[in-house]
């Protein structure tokens, strides 16, 4: 079973099957001068210390503890949370795989994970189980199951839109796809693609969670929430942006001290200048919160929005290769852009092209505009044992110290580690 973006009766079914696009010319890793490949781990392959890597079958996201000691990866096809330990040279080794069993539930189609700042709790969401699962770190450093929260809906019925399912959809976790944690660590925000909702949970002092409330069309008539797939908090946490894949929309909400959201602005591709806004699947704020960077899966493009003096976002730039199938050293490929990361200094933006199987690097000016710099392709991260490591790239994550980039691939069943040279 693999995830694939497909619209069926208005519902984004993620079955994760990706169409390959051939790689041609690009700048080499040596020419990037800012990022250097450090390690490639692939499911079932032996790593540097002789340990076989596991829990990477359709890897969706890799989260790093703030002390750079542990990486947690969610695997949609292993239905698991995998734990890797980091040595003094930032080399990763498999430690354990936690998967569904008689005692642990809620990990089928595991799709995303966040870690608390004290590195003691991990919060995992699952697409097919449509659950929120909490793990706690033990004194021995290993994470173990603590809690699962989900509605009492049979998995075969989760993606039906009949009245009975909607009535039972209390927690609004159907098709949970993306999760983010507030800076004060009091709330979790979840994008639920089948519930068409943003669901908020409160984090208790014990690390357990309890349902707070949901943002749905019924209580936010101006927002477009069809197939909500991403949520991103502004650096000051006073704003949250969500994106609607099927609705081709960007929603901006204001967030108050209680963690509640109030609708502020919606941008859709029905507005003339936003016709490229098709299939948004990635969103992130600039470090100062004044710019939004949107990855457009269907348009094979990146959209940049800038906040004006009135507090509303306006279009600043659209980056789209003139012909994504005819590549040269100066022509790049953004096919299926579904992940974006930005360095803390705001000078570099990285994007993952899921259908083109590559990472694109952009320099970012003080004005917020992007300029293409270089790209990393499948061929550059492959060797005799490792093949197609970037196939179906699924996430990018920069470590808190800004020295390392972690990249996962769903079709390549891989985790790649890059060193960011300052």
C-alpha positions as CSV (number, residue, x, y, z in Angstrom):
1,X,0.0,0.0,0.0
2,X,1.4,3.4,-1.0
3,X,0.0,7.0,-0.7
4,X,-1.2,8.8,-4.1
5,X,-2.9,12.1,-4.4
6,X,-6.2,11.5,-6.0
7,X,-9.5,13.3,-5.8
8,X,-12.5,11.0,-5.4
9,X,-15.9,12.6,-4.8
10,X,-14.2,15.6,-3.3
11,X,-12.0,13.6,-1.0
12,X,-8.3,13.4,-1.3
13,X,-7.4,9.8,-1.0
14,X,-3.7,9.4,-0.3
15,X,-2.5,6.0,-1.6
16,X,1.0,7.3,-2.1
17,X,1.9,6.1,-5.7
18,X,4.0,8.5,-7.5
19,X,4.8,8.9,-11.2
20,X,8.5,9.1,-11.9
21,X,9.9,11.9,-14.0
22,X,13.4,11.4,-15.5
23,X,16.3,13.4,-14.1
24,X,18.7,15.2,-16.4
25,X,21.3,17.9,-15.8
26,X,21.7,19.7,-12.5
27,X,24.4,21.2,-10.4
28,X,26.3,18.7,-8.3
29,X,26.3,18.5,-4.5
30,X,29.9,19.8,-4.6
31,X,28.7,22.9,-6.5
32,X,26.1,23.7,-3.9
33,X,28.8,24.7,-1.4
34,X,26.1,24.9,1.4
35,X,24.7,21.4,1.7
36,X,26.7,18.1,1.8
37,X,25.2,14.6,1.8
38,X,26.2,12.9,5.0
39,X,24.1,9.6,5.2
40,X,21.5,7.7,3.3
41,X,19.4,5.1,5.2
42,X,17.0,2.8,3.3
43,X,14.5,0.4,4.6
44,X,16.0,-3.1,4.9
45,X,19.5,-2.0,4.0
46,X,22.5,-2.2,6.3
47,X,23.8,1.2,7.7
48,X,27.3,2.3,8.5
49,X,27.6,0.3,11.8
50,X,26.1,-3.0,10.4
51,X,22.6,-2.4,11.8
52,X,19.7,-2.9,9.4
53,X,17.5,0.1,8.9
54,X,13.8,-0.4,9.6
55,X,10.6,1.6,9.9
56,X,11.2,3.5,6.6
57,X,8.6,1.8,4.4
58,X,6.9,4.9,2.9
59,X,8.6,7.3,5.3
60,X,6.5,10.4,5.7
61,X,8.3,12.7,8.1
62,X,11.4,12.7,10.4
63,X,11.4,14.8,13.6
64,X,14.6,15.6,15.5
65,X,14.8,16.1,19.3
66,X,16.2,19.5,20.2
67,X,19.3,18.0,21.8
68,X,20.2,16.2,18.5
69,X,20.1,12.8,20.2
70,X,17.1,11.1,18.5
71,X,15.2,11.1,15.3
72,X,11.6,9.8,15.1
73,X,10.2,8.7,11.7
74,X,6.6,7.9,10.8
75,X,6.1,5.1,8.3
76,X,2.7,4.9,6.5
77,X,3.3,1.4,5.2
78,X,5.0,-0.1,8.3
79,X,2.2,1.6,10.2
80,X,4.8,2.5,12.7
81,X,6.9,5.1,14.6
82,X,10.6,4.3,14.2
83,X,13.3,5.6,16.5
84,X,16.9,6.3,15.4
85,X,19.7,7.3,17.7
86,X,22.3,10.0,16.7
87,X,26.0,9.6,17.5
88,X,28.6,12.4,18.0
89,X,29.2,12.6,14.2
90,X,25.4,12.9,13.5
91,X,25.3,9.4,12.1
92,X,21.9,7.7,12.6
93,X,21.4,4.1,13.7
94,X,18.1,2.2,14.0
95,X,17.0,1.7,17.6
96,X,13.3,0.5,17.7
97,X,10.1,0.3,15.7
98,X,6.8,0.8,17.4
99,X,3.9,-0.6,15.4
100,X,0.3,-1.5,15.8
101,X,-0.2,-4.6,17.9
102,X,-2.6,-6.0,20.6
103,X,-1.6,-3.2,23.0
104,X,-0.9,-0.3,20.6
105,X,-3.5,1.2,18.2
106,X,-3.8,4.1,15.9
107,X,-0.8,3.9,13.6
108,X,-2.2,2.6,10.3
109,X,-1.0,5.1,7.7
110,X,1.1,7.1,10.2
111,X,1.5,10.5,8.5
112,X,3.2,13.0,10.8
113,X,4.9,13.5,14.2
114,X,6.0,16.4,16.4
115,X,8.1,16.3,19.5
116,X,7.8,18.4,22.7
117,X,10.5,20.9,23.4
118,X,11.7,18.9,26.5
119,X,12.0,15.8,24.2
120,X,9.8,13.8,26.5
121,X,6.7,13.4,24.4
122,X,5.9,12.6,20.7
123,X,2.6,13.2,19.1
124,X,1.8,11.1,16.0
125,X,-1.2,11.2,13.7
126,X,-2.4,8.6,11.2
127,X,-4.3,9.0,8.0
128,X,-6.1,5.6,7.8
129,X,-6.6,5.0,11.5
130,X,-7.5,8.7,11.8
131,X,-6.0,8.9,15.3
132,X,-3.8,11.0,17.5
133,X,-1.3,8.8,19.4
134,X,0.9,10.0,22.3
135,X,4.3,8.5,23.2
136,X,6.4,9.1,26.3
137,X,10.2,8.9,26.6
138,X,11.4,6.4,29.2
139,X,14.6,6.9,31.4
140,X,16.4,4.5,29.0
141,X,15.7,7.0,26.1
142,X,13.2,4.8,24.3
143,X,9.7,6.1,23.5
144,X,6.7,4.0,24.6
145,X,3.0,4.2,24.0
146,X,1.0,6.4,26.3
147,X,-2.4,7.3,24.8
148,X,-4.5,7.0,21.6
149,X,-7.5,9.3,20.8
150,X,-9.8,8.5,17.9
151,X,-13.5,8.2,17.0
152,X,-15.4,5.0,17.1
153,X,-15.7,4.6,13.3
154,X,-14.8,1.4,11.5
155,X,-11.7,1.9,9.3
156,X,-13.8,0.8,6.2
157,X,-16.3,3.6,6.9
158,X,-13.8,6.4,7.7
159,X,-13.9,7.9,4.3
160,X,-17.6,7.7,3.6
161,X,-19.6,10.9,3.6
162,X,-22.9,9.4,4.7
163,X,-24.9,10.9,7.6
164,X,-24.0,8.2,10.1
165,X,-20.2,8.6,9.6
166,X,-20.5,12.4,9.8
167,X,-22.5,12.1,13.1
168,X,-19.8,9.9,14.5
169,X,-17.0,12.2,13.3
170,X,-16.8,14.0,16.7
171,X,-13.0,14.6,16.9
172,X,-12.7,15.5,13.3
173,X,-9.6,13.4,12.7
174,X,-10.6,11.5,9.6
175,X,-7.7,11.5,7.2
176,X,-5.4,13.3,9.6
177,X,-2.5,14.5,7.5
178,X,-0.4,17.2,9.2
179,X,0.2,18.3,12.8
180,X,1.9,21.3,14.5
181,X,2.6,22.2,18.1
182,X,2.1,25.7,19.5
183,X,5.2,27.5,21.0
184,X,3.7,27.4,24.5
185,X,3.1,23.6,24.1
186,X,-0.5,24.0,25.2
187,X,-2.1,23.0,21.9
188,X,-1.8,20.7,18.9
189,X,-3.3,21.7,15.6
190,X,-4.2,18.9,13.1
191,X,-5.2,19.2,9.4
192,X,-7.8,16.5,8.8
193,X,-8.3,16.0,5.1
194,X,-11.4,13.8,5.2
195,X,-13.1,15.7,8.0
196,X,-12.4,18.9,6.2
197,X,-11.3,20.5,9.4
198,X,-8.6,21.9,11.7
199,X,-8.8,20.0,14.9
200,X,-7.3,21.4,18.2
201,X,-6.2,19.4,21.2
202,X,-5.1,20.6,24.6
203,X,-2.0,19.1,26.1
204,X,-2.3,18.3,29.7
205,X,0.7,18.5,32.2
206,X,0.9,14.7,32.1
207,X,1.5,14.8,28.3
208,X,-1.9,13.3,27.7
209,X,-4.2,15.2,25.3
210,X,-7.9,16.1,25.3
211,X,-10.1,17.4,22.5
212,X,-10.6,21.2,22.6
213,X,-12.6,22.1,19.4
214,X,-12.6,22.0,15.6
215,X,-12.7,24.6,12.9
216,X,-15.1,23.4,10.2
217,X,-17.2,25.1,7.5
218,X,-20.2,25.1,9.7
219,X,-18.6,27.5,12.2
220,X,-16.4,29.3,9.6
221,X,-18.5,30.0,6.6
222,X,-15.8,32.1,4.9
223,X,-13.0,29.6,5.1
224,X,-12.5,26.9,2.4
225,X,-11.6,23.7,4.3
226,X,-12.2,21.0,1.7
227,X,-9.3,18.5,2.1
228,X,-7.4,20.5,4.6
229,X,-3.9,19.0,4.3
230,X,-1.5,21.4,6.1
231,X,-1.4,23.8,9.0
232,X,1.4,26.2,9.8
233,X,1.8,28.6,12.8
234,X,3.4,31.9,12.4
235,X,6.7,32.4,14.4
236,X,4.9,34.5,17.0
237,X,2.0,32.0,17.1
238,X,-0.6,34.8,16.6
239,X,-1.6,33.4,13.2
240,X,-2.3,30.0,11.7
241,X,-2.4,29.3,8.0
242,X,-4.1,26.2,6.5
243,X,-4.3,25.0,3.0
244,X,-7.1,23.2,1.2
245,X,-5.9,20.8,-1.5
246,X,-9.3,20.2,-3.2
247,X,-10.5,23.8,-2.6
248,X,-7.3,25.3,-4.1
249,X,-7.3,27.7,-1.1
250,X,-5.2,29.3,1.5
251,X,-6.9,30.2,4.8
252,X,-5.4,32.6,7.4
253,X,-6.7,32.6,11.0
254,X,-5.9,34.8,14.0
255,X,-5.0,32.8,17.1
256,X,-5.7,34.2,20.6
257,X,-4.1,33.4,24.0
258,X,-6.5,30.5,24.6
259,X,-5.4,28.8,21.4
260,X,-8.7,29.6,19.6
261,X,-8.8,30.5,15.9
262,X,-10.7,33.3,14.2
263,X,-11.0,33.5,10.5
264,X,-9.1,36.4,8.9
265,X,-8.6,35.8,5.2
266,X,-9.1,33.2,2.4
267,X,-7.3,33.2,-1.0
268,X,-8.6,30.9,-3.7
269,X,-7.8,30.4,-7.4
270,X,-11.1,31.9,-8.4
271,X,-9.4,35.3,-8.0
272,X,-7.7,36.2,-11.3
273,X,-4.1,36.7,-10.1
274,X,-4.2,33.4,-8.2
275,X,-5.0,31.1,-11.1
276,X,-1.8,29.1,-10.4
277,X,-3.1,28.2,-7.0
278,X,-3.9,24.5,-7.8
279,X,-3.4,21.6,-5.4
280,X,-1.5,23.4,-2.6
281,X,0.3,20.9,-0.5
282,X,3.0,22.8,1.4
283,X,3.1,26.0,3.5
284,X,5.6,27.7,5.7
285,X,6.1,31.2,7.1
286,X,9.2,33.3,6.8
287,X,11.2,33.8,10.1
288,X,9.6,37.3,10.5
289,X,6.1,36.0,9.7
290,X,5.6,38.5,6.9
291,X,5.8,36.1,4.0
292,X,4.1,32.8,3.2
293,X,5.7,30.2,0.9
294,X,3.2,27.8,-0.8
295,X,4.1,24.6,-2.6
296,X,1.7,23.9,-5.5
297,X,1.5,20.1,-6.2
298,X,-0.8,20.4,-9.2
299,X,0.6,23.6,-10.7
300,X,4.2,22.4,-10.2
301,X,5.1,25.8,-8.8
302,X,5.8,27.9,-5.7
303,X,3.7,30.8,-4.7
304,X,5.0,33.6,-2.4
305,X,2.6,35.9,-0.5
306,X,3.6,39.1,1.4
307,X,1.6,40.6,4.3
308,X,0.7,44.3,3.6
309,X,0.3,47.1,6.0
310,X,-3.3,46.2,6.7
311,X,-2.3,42.7,7.8
312,X,-3.6,40.9,4.7
313,X,-1.5,38.7,2.4
314,X,-1.1,39.6,-1.2
315,X,0.6,37.8,-4.1
316,X,4.3,38.7,-4.5
317,X,5.7,36.0,-6.8
318,X,5.0,32.8,-8.6
319,X,7.9,30.5,-9.6
320,X,7.2,28.0,-12.3
321,X,9.7,26.6,-14.8
322,X,8.8,27.5,-18.4
323,X,8.9,23.8,-19.3
324,X,9.4,21.3,-16.5
325,X,10.0,18.4,-18.9
326,X,12.9,20.1,-20.7
327,X,15.6,20.7,-18.1
328,X,18.9,22.5,-18.4
329,X,21.3,23.7,-15.8
330,X,19.3,26.9,-15.6
331,X,15.9,25.3,-15.9
332,X,14.6,23.4,-12.9
333,X,11.7,21.0,-12.0
334,X,9.1,21.7,-9.4
335,X,6.7,18.9,-10.3
336,X,4.6,17.9,-7.3
337,X,6.1,20.4,-4.9
338,X,4.8,19.1,-1.5
339,X,7.3,20.2,1.2
340,X,9.1,23.5,2.0
341,X,11.8,24.4,4.6
342,X,13.4,27.7,5.3
343,X,16.6,28.4,7.3
344,X,16.3,30.6,10.5
345,X,18.2,33.4,8.9
346,X,15.7,33.4,6.0
347,X,18.3,33.4,3.3
348,X,17.7,29.9,1.9
349,X,14.5,28.1,1.0
350,X,14.4,24.4,0.1
351,X,11.5,22.7,-1.7
352,X,10.8,19.0,-2.2
353,X,9.4,18.1,-5.7
354,X,7.6,14.8,-5.0
355,X,6.9,14.0,-8.7
356,X,10.3,15.1,-9.9
357,X,12.2,13.3,-7.1
358,X,14.5,16.2,-6.2
359,X,15.3,19.0,-3.8
360,X,15.4,22.5,-5.2
361,X,17.4,25.2,-3.4
362,X,16.5,28.9,-3.6
363,X,18.2,32.0,-2.3
364,X,15.8,34.5,-0.6
365,X,16.3,38.2,-0.7
366,X,15.3,40.7,1.9
367,X,12.2,41.5,-0.2
368,X,11.0,37.9,0.2
369,X,11.5,36.9,-3.4
370,X,13.2,33.7,-4.4
371,X,15.9,33.0,-7.0
372,X,16.7,29.5,-8.1
373,X,20.1,28.4,-6.9
374,X,20.6,24.6,-7.6
375,X,19.0,21.2,-7.2
376,X,19.8,17.7,-5.8
377,X,18.6,14.7,-7.8
378,X,18.2,11.0,-7.3
379,X,21.4,10.2,-9.0
380,X,23.4,12.3,-6.5
381,X,22.2,10.4,-3.5
382,X,22.5,6.9,-5.0
383,X,25.4,4.4,-4.7
384,X,25.9,0.7,-5.3
385,X,23.6,-0.3,-2.5
386,X,21.2,2.6,-2.3
387,X,18.9,3.2,-5.3
388,X,16.2,5.9,-5.9
389,X,16.5,7.4,-2.4
390,X,14.8,10.6,-3.4
391,X,11.9,8.8,-5.2
392,X,8.7,10.4,-4.0
393,X,10.3,12.9,-1.6
394,X,7.8,13.4,1.3
395,X,9.4,15.9,3.8
396,X,12.2,18.3,4.6
397,X,13.2,19.2,8.1
398,X,16.0,21.4,9.3
399,X,17.4,20.7,12.8
400,X,17.0,23.3,15.5
401,X,20.7,24.1,15.4
402,X,20.5,24.7,11.7
403,X,23.4,22.3,11.0
404,X,21.5,19.4,9.5
405,X,18.7,18.7,6.9
406,X,16.6,15.5,7.2
407,X,14.8,14.3,4.1
408,X,12.3,11.4,3.8
409,X,11.0,9.7,0.7
410,X,7.8,7.7,0.4
411,X,8.6,5.7,-2.7
412,X,12.3,5.5,-2.0
413,X,11.6,4.2,1.6
414,X,14.6,6.3,2.7
415,X,15.9,8.8,5.2
416,X,18.7,11.1,4.0
417,X,20.9,13.3,6.2
418,X,22.6,16.4,4.8
419,X,25.1,18.7,6.6
420,X,24.4,22.4,6.2
421,X,27.7,24.2,6.0
422,X,27.5,27.7,7.5
